[in-house]
Amino acid sequence: MHRTLIVLVGLPGGGKSTVGRQLARRLGVRFLDADTVLEERIGMPIRSFFELHGEQAFRDIEEQVLDELTRSPAVAAAGEAEDGKVHGLVLATGGGAVLRQANRERLQSRGTVVYLRSTPEELHRRLRHDTQRPLLQVADPMAKLKELYQQRHPLYEQTAHYTVDTGRPSVGSLVNMIAMQLEMAGVIPRPEGGAPGA
């Protein structure tokens, strides 16, 4: 029986939650969105917490939650899958999860990290009407996205075992690309009698 933790990292709006949910369904495992868990823990939207307490306080709680979610017993308990399927967890992280070295080290050593790489231009197109992401509530969101990309892209690359460009592919295509890479690497089993990614 495979027990596995697959972690998705990338900039805000890169599709981590959407792709993660579909990937988990495909593998027959549980899906968790770290930001949703964080909002339950802090009892308010992340944007409100940022405004009240600042980013540093948020990152402290985020580090604690990511540590809990990636511990082996938590990952093993997440696997309510049928026999023969992967037992484990697909975890979508917040865009800033890689800012702390402790998070990068834990994610990389405890799971298989996939970086969903998106350009600032793609993200701006997707997020221009989004009012919920605290870091983008600024006068020039495009400049902010470029700044976030410059700051975080090297950290995502340093943390990730695999990188997938989100570009124009559909969610289904991205899930296939990720599953194929994970199958070829032996992280998840290939479907019996199926080609990689089948």
Buried (B, 14 or more C-beta within 10 A) or exposed (E): EBBBBBBBBBBBBBBBBBBBBBBBEBBBBBBBBBBEBBBEBBEBBBBEBBEEBEBEEBBEBBBEBBBEBBBEEBBBEBBEBEEEBBBBBBBBBBBBBBBBEEBBEBBBEBBBBBBBBBBBEBBBEBBEEEEEBBBBBEEEBBEBBBBBBEEBBEBBEEBBBBBBBBEEBEBEEBBBBBBBBBBEEEBBBBEEEEEEBE
